[in-house]
Amino acid sequence: MDKARILHQNSGKLLAPLLYLSPKKKQGKCLSSATNLSSPISPLTSKSLFSSPASSIVLKSRNSLKRVSSDQDNVFPQWLLERHDFKMSYLANASEIDIGKICSKPHKLRDSLENRELNSWCRSCAFFKPFSDFTCSEVCSRLSTQEYPPGKVIIQEGEPGDRMFIIYKGRVGIYKQGFSGALDILGSTNAVGETSLETNCLRTASVISIDTVVALKLMKEDYQNIVLRQKHKQRICIVNLLKDIPFFQSLLSAKLELLAWSMLLMHYDPQQTVYLEGQMASGVYFIKEGTVQLFTHVTVINKKNIPIAFNKKETLVHRKTYEINVKKVMKGDFFGEEETLNQGKRKHKAVCLENCEILLLKKEVIFELLGEKERSAIENIHEKPKTKKILAKELQKMLKAKKIKYTAILDATSVAPLPQGRNEIDRKLRKKAMLAKSAHFKFHKEATESLIKEDCFYQK
């Protein structure tokens, strides 16, 4: 044992700083808890292993937790690797994870964890949201990495399109002949160049790198074989969705297909706003999945005359603005047609109540493909919503009814201070006081639940 210690101290050959027992070899003894790897004594060397009594112990260096490779499938159980929260936490700390490096490898050389991380990142891109899991995996397997220095032309206007890009790092500017400066600046997760591949036309704008750009490249052949096939299936689903609406059942199949190909599929998260009240209408929205709530702002004004001097009065104006529900639009229905066909501003605010897939039929397409009679028929499908004036009267009436009910509860409780000199608490009065308190909080909660703005001023 003394000889082994001398060999440990004199050896200059070091193993990895972190050591662990191989899980595959169970024979042999465990290291004693007295073994201090952080002590100034040099760690065990390969030579000392044979001179030590614990020579049957197999020591190997621990893999860094930040390293992502197929070895992690043996480190972590499969159920843990599949958890989204674990992947987000684990991969966020994995400094060596780089989507660009993953795509620089051939698909067959990527391990399972790299493929999962690539799929997860691609799912955050708007380009991949309409795709099924199978289509997303197929596209990911065809992606390769391309790097461009600042000022490099990635796509040249007027050239035929043979590839598209998804930006991973850096920024690009969109430029067009006849316009000064960049039309737009795009960053990570944005796709460029896909329109030319889908329409088989020349590039309509140039794309130039602003920073050092790392982009994921997808060739035209792969785009047409995978993406267009998926989009064709989506168009069939859109046509079937339109056929469920009575008006569209009478349209010709060719016109339905044109409408379907002109629609844009968009994804919204719960509580995400589709459009705001007062915005210019850009199109009609068809709900493929989910539910959308329409809101509008209603202002209630209360006036009260207050004497300030002899034969003089001022009017106290109390103005409250509420956001009230107008309509709930379900799956298979559409909304926003009235303002779009009248080419006016939005009368309501549209908010998604859950994860939604919504199809947008743009205003320009509607006026191009549908005649005046057809547009008029669409506008008359739904019942006209109530005007703001009617909604304000109904809201004011409802608030007055709640206040009357609240006052009646307070009168019924007859809450008063206890008489002086009373030693025992009257249980009934205590119960009435609790009831009055509950009614007070409930009334004020209901009265201010949809209140978004309140102001008070004097008017002469």
C-alpha positions as CSV (number, residue, x, y, z in Angstrom):
1,M,0.0,0.0,0.0
2,D,2.9,2.4,0.8
3,K,4.5,1.6,-2.6
4,A,1.2,2.4,-4.3
5,R,1.0,5.8,-2.5
6,I,4.6,6.7,-3.6
7,L,3.7,5.8,-7.2
8,H,0.6,8.0,-6.9
9,Q,2.6,11.0,-5.7
10,N,5.5,10.7,-8.1
11,S,3.6,10.1,-11.3
12,G,3.2,13.1,-13.6
13,K,0.7,11.4,-15.9
14,L,-2.8,12.6,-15.1
15,L,-6.1,11.1,-15.9
16,A,-9.3,13.2,-16.5
17,P,-10.2,15.3,-13.4
18,L,-13.7,13.7,-13.2
19,L,-13.7,10.0,-12.7
20,Y,-16.5,7.5,-12.3
21,L,-17.0,3.8,-12.2
22,S,-18.0,2.0,-15.4
23,P,-21.6,0.9,-15.0
24,K,-21.0,-2.1,-17.2
25,K,-18.4,-3.8,-14.9
26,K,-19.9,-4.6,-11.6
27,Q,-17.1,-6.8,-10.2
28,G,-14.5,-5.2,-8.1
29,K,-14.6,-2.9,-5.1
30,C,-15.9,0.7,-4.9
31,L,-13.6,3.6,-4.2
32,S,-13.4,4.4,-0.5
33,S,-15.1,7.6,0.6
34,A,-11.7,8.7,2.0
35,T,-10.4,9.0,-1.6
36,N,-10.1,12.8,-2.1
37,L,-9.9,13.7,-5.8
38,S,-9.6,17.4,-5.0
39,S,-6.6,16.9,-2.7
40,P,-3.1,18.2,-3.7
41,I,-2.0,14.6,-4.2
42,S,-1.8,13.7,-7.8
43,P,-4.8,11.6,-9.1
44,L,-4.5,7.9,-9.8
45,T,-2.4,7.1,-12.9
46,S,-2.8,4.2,-15.2
47,K,0.4,2.7,-13.8
48,S,-0.7,2.9,-10.2
49,L,-3.9,1.1,-11.0
50,F,-2.0,-2.1,-11.4
51,S,0.0,-1.6,-8.3
52,S,-3.0,-0.7,-6.2
53,P,-5.0,-3.4,-4.4
54,A,-8.1,-2.1,-6.1
55,S,-6.7,-3.0,-9.5
56,S,-10.0,-4.5,-10.7
57,I,-11.6,-1.1,-10.6
58,V,-12.1,0.5,-14.1
59,L,-11.9,4.3,-14.2
60,K,-12.8,6.4,-17.1
61,S,-13.3,10.1,-17.7
62,R,-16.8,11.5,-17.4
63,N,-18.3,13.0,-20.5
64,S,-19.1,16.7,-20.3
65,L,-22.8,17.4,-19.6
66,K,-22.6,20.2,-22.3
67,R,-21.6,17.7,-25.0
68,V,-24.5,16.5,-27.1
69,S,-23.9,13.2,-28.8
70,S,-25.6,9.8,-29.2
71,D,-23.9,8.8,-25.9
72,Q,-26.5,10.8,-24.1
73,D,-29.1,8.2,-25.0
74,N,-27.3,5.9,-22.6
75,V,-26.9,8.6,-19.9
76,F,-30.5,9.8,-19.8
77,P,-33.6,7.6,-19.9
78,Q,-35.8,7.8,-23.0
79,W,-38.8,9.2,-21.2
80,L,-36.7,12.1,-19.9
81,L,-35.1,12.9,-23.3
82,E,-38.6,13.2,-24.8
83,R,-39.8,15.8,-22.2
84,H,-40.0,19.2,-23.8
85,D,-39.1,21.1,-20.6
86,F,-36.0,18.9,-20.1
87,K,-34.8,19.4,-23.7
88,M,-35.3,23.2,-23.4
89,S,-33.4,23.3,-20.1
90,Y,-30.7,20.8,-21.1
91,L,-30.1,22.1,-24.5
92,A,-30.0,25.8,-23.4
93,N,-27.0,24.9,-21.3
94,A,-25.3,22.9,-24.0
95,S,-22.8,25.4,-25.4
96,E,-21.7,23.1,-28.1
97,I,-25.2,22.8,-29.6
98,D,-25.2,24.6,-32.9
99,I,-27.9,24.1,-35.5
100,G,-25.5,25.2,-38.2
101,K,-23.0,22.6,-37.2
102,I,-25.7,19.9,-37.1
103,C,-26.9,20.7,-40.6
104,S,-23.3,20.8,-41.9
105,K,-23.2,17.0,-41.3
106,P,-24.9,14.5,-43.6
107,H,-28.2,13.4,-42.3
108,K,-27.0,9.8,-41.6
109,L,-24.2,11.1,-39.4
110,R,-26.5,13.1,-37.1
111,D,-27.5,11.3,-33.8
112,S,-31.0,11.1,-32.4
113,L,-30.6,14.0,-30.0
114,E,-29.2,16.3,-32.7
115,N,-32.2,15.4,-34.9
116,R,-34.6,16.1,-32.1
117,E,-33.0,19.5,-31.4
118,L,-33.0,20.4,-35.1
119,N,-36.7,19.5,-35.4
120,S,-37.5,21.5,-32.2
121,W,-35.7,24.6,-33.5
122,C,-37.4,24.3,-36.9
123,R,-40.8,24.1,-35.2
124,S,-40.2,27.6,-33.9
125,C,-40.0,28.9,-37.5
126,A,-43.1,30.1,-39.1
127,F,-42.2,28.3,-42.3
128,F,-42.5,24.9,-40.6
129,K,-45.7,25.5,-38.6
130,P,-48.2,24.3,-41.3
131,F,-46.2,21.0,-41.8
132,S,-46.9,17.7,-40.2
133,D,-44.2,16.0,-38.1
134,F,-43.3,13.7,-40.9
135,T,-42.9,16.5,-43.4
136,C,-40.9,18.6,-40.9
137,S,-38.5,15.6,-40.3
138,E,-38.2,15.1,-44.1
139,V,-37.3,18.8,-44.7
140,C,-34.8,18.8,-41.8
141,S,-33.0,15.8,-43.3
142,R,-32.4,17.8,-46.5
143,L,-31.2,20.9,-44.8
144,S,-27.5,21.9,-45.2
145,T,-25.5,24.9,-43.8
146,Q,-24.3,27.9,-45.8
147,E,-22.4,30.8,-44.4
148,Y,-22.1,34.3,-45.9
149,P,-19.9,37.2,-44.8
150,P,-21.4,40.7,-44.4
151,G,-22.4,42.4,-47.7
152,K,-22.6,39.1,-49.6
153,V,-25.5,38.7,-52.2
154,I,-27.4,35.6,-51.1
155,I,-30.2,35.9,-53.7
156,Q,-30.0,38.1,-56.8
157,E,-33.1,39.7,-58.2
158,G,-34.1,38.5,-61.7
159,E,-32.3,35.1,-61.5
160,P,-34.2,31.8,-61.5
161,G,-34.7,30.3,-58.1
162,D,-32.9,27.1,-57.3
163,R,-32.9,27.1,-53.5
164,M,-34.4,28.8,-50.4
165,F,-32.9,29.7,-47.0
166,I,-33.9,29.7,-43.4
167,I,-31.8,32.2,-41.4
168,Y,-30.2,30.7,-38.3
169,K,-27.8,33.5,-37.3
170,G,-27.4,37.1,-38.5
171,R,-29.5,39.5,-40.4
172,V,-30.3,40.0,-44.1
173,G,-31.8,42.9,-46.0
174,I,-34.4,42.7,-48.7
175,Y,-33.6,45.0,-51.7
176,K,-35.5,45.7,-54.9
177,Q,-34.5,47.7,-58.0
178,G,-36.1,51.2,-58.0
179,F,-36.3,51.5,-54.2
180,S,-33.8,53.2,-52.1
181,G,-32.6,51.3,-49.0
182,A,-33.8,48.0,-47.6
183,L,-37.5,47.1,-47.9
184,D,-37.2,44.9,-44.9
185,I,-34.6,43.4,-42.5
186,L,-35.1,39.8,-41.4
187,G,-33.3,37.8,-38.7
188,S,-33.2,34.4,-37.2
189,T,-36.0,31.8,-38.0
190,N,-37.2,33.7,-41.1
191,A,-37.3,32.1,-44.5
192,V,-36.3,33.8,-47.8
193,G,-36.5,32.7,-51.4
194,E,-39.4,30.2,-51.1
195,T,-41.8,32.1,-53.3
196,S,-39.7,31.6,-56.4
197,L,-39.6,27.9,-55.8
198,E,-43.4,27.6,-55.4
199,T,-44.4,29.8,-58.4
200,N,-41.5,28.7,-60.6
201,C,-40.7,32.3,-61.5
202,L,-37.7,34.6,-61.4
203,R,-36.5,36.2,-58.1
204,T,-38.5,39.3,-57.3
205,A,-36.0,40.9,-54.9
206,S,-32.4,40.6,-53.8
207,V,-31.3,39.3,-50.4
208,I,-28.0,40.7,-49.0
209,S,-26.4,39.7,-45.7
210,I,-26.0,42.5,-43.2
211,D,-24.0,40.5,-40.6
212,T,-22.2,37.2,-40.9
213,V,-25.1,35.0,-41.8
214,V,-25.5,31.3,-41.1
215,A,-28.4,30.0,-43.2
216,L,-30.0,26.6,-43.7
217,K,-30.3,25.8,-47.3
218,L,-33.1,23.7,-49.0
219,M,-32.8,22.9,-52.7
220,K,-35.6,23.4,-55.2
221,E,-36.0,19.7,-55.9
222,D,-36.4,18.9,-52.3
223,Y,-38.8,21.8,-51.8
224,Q,-41.1,20.6,-54.7
225,N,-41.0,16.9,-53.7
226,I,-41.7,17.5,-50.0
227,V,-43.1,20.9,-49.3
228,L,-45.4,21.3,-52.3
229,R,-46.8,17.8,-51.8
230,Q,-47.7,18.8,-48.2
231,K,-49.2,22.1,-49.4
232,H,-51.3,20.3,-52.0
233,K,-52.8,18.2,-49.2
234,Q,-53.5,21.3,-47.2
235,R,-55.3,22.9,-50.2
236,I,-57.6,19.8,-50.4
237,C,-58.5,20.3,-46.7
238,I,-59.1,24.0,-47.2
239,V,-61.5,23.2,-50.1
240,N,-63.4,20.8,-47.9
241,L,-63.5,23.4,-45.2
242,L,-65.0,26.0,-47.6
243,K,-67.6,23.5,-48.8
244,D,-69.0,23.2,-45.3
245,I,-70.1,26.9,-45.5
246,P,-73.4,27.1,-47.4
247,F,-72.4,30.1,-49.6
248,F,-69.2,28.3,-51.0
249,Q,-71.1,25.1,-51.8
250,S,-72.6,26.9,-54.8
251,L,-69.3,28.0,-56.2
252,L,-67.5,26.2,-59.0
253,S,-64.8,23.8,-58.0
254,A,-62.2,25.7,-60.1
255,K,-63.0,28.9,-58.2
256,L,-62.9,27.1,-54.8
257,E,-59.4,25.8,-55.7
258,L,-58.2,29.2,-56.6
259,L,-59.5,30.6,-53.3
260,A,-57.8,27.7,-51.5
261,W,-54.4,28.3,-53.2
262,S,-54.7,32.0,-52.3
263,M,-55.2,31.5,-48.6
264,L,-52.5,32.0,-46.0
265,L,-52.4,29.6,-43.1
266,M,-51.4,31.3,-39.8
267,H,-51.0,29.9,-36.3
268,Y,-51.9,31.8,-33.1
269,D,-51.3,31.1,-29.4
270,P,-53.9,31.4,-26.7
271,Q,-54.8,35.1,-25.9
272,Q,-52.9,36.3,-29.0
273,T,-54.6,39.1,-30.9
274,V,-55.5,38.6,-34.5
275,Y,-56.3,42.2,-35.2
276,L,-57.2,45.3,-33.2
277,E,-60.2,47.6,-33.3
278,G,-59.6,50.6,-35.6
279,Q,-57.1,48.8,-37.9
280,M,-57.7,48.8,-41.6
281,A,-59.3,45.5,-42.8
282,S,-56.9,43.3,-44.8
283,G,-59.0,40.2,-45.4
284,V,-61.5,37.6,-44.1
285,Y,-60.4,35.0,-41.5
286,F,-61.6,31.4,-41.7
287,I,-61.0,29.2,-38.5
288,K,-59.6,25.8,-39.3
289,E,-58.9,24.9,-35.6
290,G,-59.7,26.7,-32.4
291,T,-62.0,29.5,-31.1
292,V,-61.8,33.3,-31.5
293,Q,-63.6,35.9,-29.4
294,L,-64.6,39.3,-30.8
295,F,-64.5,42.3,-28.4
296,T,-65.5,45.9,-28.8
297,H,-65.0,49.1,-26.7
298,V,-68.1,50.7,-25.3
299,T,-68.1,54.0,-23.5
300,V,-70.7,54.8,-20.8
301,I,-71.0,58.5,-19.7
302,N,-72.7,59.7,-16.5
303,K,-73.3,63.4,-16.0
304,K,-74.1,65.2,-12.7
305,N,-74.8,68.9,-12.2
306,I,-73.0,70.4,-9.3
307,P,-73.8,74.0,-8.0
308,I,-70.7,76.1,-7.6
309,A,-72.3,79.6,-6.9
310,F,-75.6,81.3,-7.0
311,N,-77.3,80.4,-10.3
312,K,-74.1,78.7,-11.5
313,K,-73.5,75.1,-12.1
314,E,-70.9,72.8,-13.4
315,T,-71.4,69.4,-14.9
316,L,-69.3,66.5,-13.6
317,V,-68.7,64.0,-16.4
318,H,-67.8,60.5,-15.4
319,R,-66.7,58.5,-18.4
320,K,-65.9,54.8,-18.4
321,T,-64.8,52.6,-21.3
322,Y,-65.5,48.9,-21.2
323,E,-64.4,46.0,-23.3
324,I,-67.3,43.7,-23.8
325,N,-67.8,40.4,-25.7
326,V,-69.6,40.6,-29.0
327,K,-69.4,37.2,-30.5
328,K,-67.6,33.9,-30.2
329,V,-66.5,32.4,-33.5
330,M,-66.0,28.6,-33.6
331,K,-64.2,26.1,-35.8
332,G,-65.5,26.1,-39.4
333,D,-66.8,29.7,-39.3
334,F,-65.3,32.9,-40.5
335,F,-65.2,36.6,-39.3
336,G,-64.0,40.0,-40.5
337,E,-66.0,40.0,-43.7
338,E,-68.1,43.2,-43.1
339,E,-65.2,45.6,-42.8
340,T,-63.2,43.9,-45.5
341,L,-66.0,44.1,-48.1
342,N,-66.7,47.7,-47.2
343,Q,-63.0,48.5,-47.2
344,G,-63.2,50.1,-43.8
345,K,-61.6,49.9,-40.4
346,R,-62.1,47.0,-37.9
347,K,-65.1,47.4,-35.6
348,H,-64.0,44.7,-33.2
349,K,-60.9,43.2,-31.6
350,A,-60.3,39.5,-32.4
351,V,-58.5,37.4,-29.7
352,C,-57.8,33.7,-29.9
353,L,-59.1,31.7,-26.8
354,E,-56.9,28.7,-27.6
355,N,-54.3,27.5,-30.1
356,C,-55.7,28.4,-33.4
357,E,-55.1,27.7,-37.1
358,I,-56.6,30.5,-39.1
359,L,-56.8,30.9,-42.9
360,L,-56.6,34.5,-44.3
361,L,-58.2,35.3,-47.5
362,K,-56.8,38.7,-48.6
363,K,-59.0,41.6,-49.7
364,E,-57.3,41.8,-53.1
365,V,-58.1,38.2,-53.8
366,I,-61.7,38.6,-52.8
367,F,-62.3,41.5,-55.2
368,E,-60.4,39.7,-58.0
369,L,-62.1,36.3,-57.8
370,L,-65.6,37.1,-56.6
371,G,-68.2,39.3,-58.2
372,E,-70.3,42.0,-56.6
373,K,-73.3,39.6,-56.1
374,E,-71.0,37.0,-54.5
375,R,-69.4,39.6,-52.2
376,S,-72.9,40.8,-51.2
377,A,-74.0,37.2,-50.4
378,I,-70.9,36.7,-48.1
379,E,-71.7,39.9,-46.2
380,N,-75.2,38.8,-45.5
381,I,-74.4,35.3,-44.2
382,H,-74.0,36.4,-40.6
383,E,-76.4,38.4,-38.6
384,K,-75.4,42.1,-38.3
385,P,-73.8,42.8,-34.9
386,K,-75.3,45.3,-32.5
387,T,-74.1,48.9,-32.9
388,K,-72.1,50.5,-30.1
389,K,-75.0,52.8,-29.2
390,I,-77.2,49.8,-28.5
391,L,-74.4,48.0,-26.6
392,A,-73.8,51.1,-24.5
393,K,-77.5,51.2,-23.5
394,E,-77.6,47.5,-22.6
395,L,-74.4,47.8,-20.6
396,Q,-75.7,50.9,-18.7
397,K,-78.9,49.0,-17.9
398,M,-77.0,46.0,-16.7
399,L,-74.8,48.1,-14.4
400,K,-77.8,49.8,-12.9
401,A,-79.5,46.5,-12.2
402,K,-76.4,45.2,-10.5
403,K,-76.2,48.4,-8.4
404,I,-79.8,48.1,-7.3
405,K,-79.3,44.5,-6.4
406,Y,-76.2,45.4,-4.4
407,T,-78.0,48.2,-2.6
408,A,-80.9,45.9,-1.7
409,I,-78.4,43.4,-0.1
410,L,-76.8,46.1,2.0
411,D,-80.3,47.3,3.1
412,A,-81.3,43.8,4.1
413,T,-78.2,43.3,6.2
414,S,-78.7,46.5,8.2
415,V,-75.1,46.5,9.4
416,A,-74.7,48.9,12.3
417,P,-72.2,49.4,15.1
418,L,-72.8,47.2,18.2
419,P,-74.4,49.0,21.2
420,Q,-72.0,50.3,23.8
421,G,-71.6,48.1,26.8
422,R,-72.4,44.9,24.9
423,N,-70.1,42.1,26.0
424,E,-71.2,39.3,23.7
425,I,-70.9,39.3,19.9
426,D,-74.3,39.0,18.2
427,R,-73.8,36.0,15.8
428,K,-76.6,37.2,13.4
429,L,-75.1,40.7,13.0
430,R,-71.7,39.2,12.4
431,K,-73.2,36.9,9.7
432,K,-74.9,39.9,8.1
433,A,-71.7,41.9,8.1
434,M,-69.9,39.0,6.3
435,L,-72.7,38.9,3.7
436,A,-72.4,42.6,3.1
437,K,-68.7,42.4,2.8
438,S,-69.0,39.6,0.3
439,A,-71.6,41.4,-1.7
440,H,-69.4,44.5,-1.8
441,F,-66.4,42.7,-3.2
442,K,-68.5,40.8,-5.7
443,F,-70.2,44.0,-7.0
444,H,-66.9,45.9,-7.4
445,K,-65.3,43.0,-9.2
446,E,-68.1,42.6,-11.6
447,A,-68.3,46.4,-12.2
448,T,-64.6,46.7,-13.0
449,E,-64.0,43.3,-14.6
450,S,-64.2,44.6,-18.2
451,L,-63.3,48.2,-17.4
452,I,-60.2,49.3,-19.3
453,K,-60.3,53.1,-19.0
454,E,-61.9,55.6,-16.6
455,D,-61.7,59.4,-16.4
456,C,-63.6,62.2,-14.7
457,F,-63.7,65.9,-15.5
458,Y,-65.8,69.1,-15.2
459,Q,-67.7,70.5,-18.1
460,K,-69.2,74.1,-18.0
